[in-house]
């Protein structure tokens, strides 16, 4: 046999044997000696998916979607369990994990142990690593559990000593080559471990730290601050209406914009500070060794940076943001308190339509009231606590009534009347505006059908929010409700404020065109308070324009307001639109509008908003039968 061939065979045989020992030996060492490090990594990995799992998958009635979402993660032995506040299992995934099996697993691990934010336990030679996270805006908790089976191989039961004696000479010849292979294997193991750790602690899209790494850094800085006396700040940044970008331009453009936002935020802070992305449109900042004035300067710098346009492909986009600030130690002495108070300050900033707010203890009361109001709105929709009032639009030429605006009222069982200006913004911020609008339109069409039976063939108008404009199936829902109540589309009018349309002009035009094609009446509400251009206005398929009451109320003694009202009426008529003036409270208002050629008036001079029964009585006994009383 050729010498080279013999050496090659010897080398290959020794390499194969030693490689097998290395593979199984190293695996055993890693599974025992480095277990705690791996458990930590697994916990961080589970927590990463817990924070990124869309919140709407965790609704109890949608646990099938939760199962599908967990299955789509593509991670073997990863289970998701949704617990209510009584620690009962109400949903579980993947689909193979039944509620019974999930409940048994929770009992086996221990409810009290699972209630901790993260941990691990060994049961029957199986390691369960979990991360439990509360679901924002609900009383539920989502537990992600990773089942790690500890390595075991019967290969290690072979008569190893005998095999080593037989092959001792072969291994001695190739020990150098094996050393190289072992070094390479060790390097690959370290590289893989580093890659896993990096992925589990950073946002995949922007490369910024994620929530887990951010919390760890805040914790470290607090410990440093306790020793050194240095202060720090946590800032919570939210991008306003970022979902519009995804809706209109697609997620690819949205992702591109998020990366650009991350880059601008990094330019606004020091290298020693930390920026993390924790949600689709939310970022956290950790600013070290700063006082309140310095934080406010950084916050203003961030807001100015966001206000500069973003070049996204062929689009030039603008985004507005809000920012909440919490300082250590005055606003909290641990990382959870600081992050919670920064988020509270952010909500106050959004509510007040203010760029930046520093946390104040008074905000806690607002936060509690805000949460209670959210729950009460949800309950009110389900229990029909809301009521619809009606205010007619009177034709100025002959005093007849062809339409009426439907106004939402809420008589809270404990707090009494809550004005729409207080609960509508909360509904918009929390996503409850969609079911609330659905409730309003459904009940409006019910009343419309009753009016038709009584002989009043009126068009009823409903206000819709800018958040309804981005609903992809809003037009379909309206068509279904019209069919349900057998109401002609022309008897339903939608009022959209000028500012709502200008918040998303492209989507507004698209939706209004669809609704107009179906036959609905469309009206621009509060005209004169927004920033729409004449070019944009004439492109919209609207039928009516409503002059904001702020111009009407003072026009009888303010020449500027009178000139504005007269100009709007002329402009609308030139565009073929009907004009309704809101806020008509005096006979002088009515007479002046008649001189200006306005088509219709709405206000207390003719009729205050009335509940349905009173409105029907008013229709039967009012000036509808005697139009001369208004036009004389």
Buried (B, 14 or more C-beta within 10 A) or exposed (E): EEEEEEEEEBBEBBBEBBBEBBEBEBEBEBBEEEBEEBBBBBBBBBBBBBBBBEBEBBBEEBBEBBBBBBBEBEBEEBBBBBBBEEBEBBBBBBEEBEBEBBBEBBEEBEEEBBEEBBBBBEEEEEBBBBBBBEBEEBEBBBBBBBBBEEEEEEEEEEEEEEEEEEBEEBBEEBEEEBEEBBEEBEEEEEEEBEEBBEBBBBBEBBEBBBBBBBBBBBEEBBEBBEEEEBBBBBBBBBBBBBBBBBBBBEEEBBBBBBBBBBEBBBEBBEEEBBBBBBBBBBBBBBBBBBEBEEBBEBBBBBBEBBEEEBEBEEBEBEBBBBBBBBBBBEBBEEBEBBBBBBBBBBBBBBBEEEBBBBBBEEBEEBBEEBBEBBEBBBEBBEEEBBEBBBBBBBBBBEBBBEBBBBBBBBEBEEEEEBEEEEBBBBBBBBBBBBBBBBBBBBBBBBBBBEBBEEEBEBBBBBBBBBBBBBBEEBBEBBBEBBEEBEBEBEBBBBBBBBBBBBBBBEBBBBBBBBBBEEEBBBBBBBBBBBEBEEEBBEEBEBBBBBBBBBBBBBBBEEEEBBEBBBEBBEBBBEEEBBBBBBBBBBEEBBBBBBEBEBBBBBBEBBBEBBEBEBBBEBBEEBBBEEBEEBBE
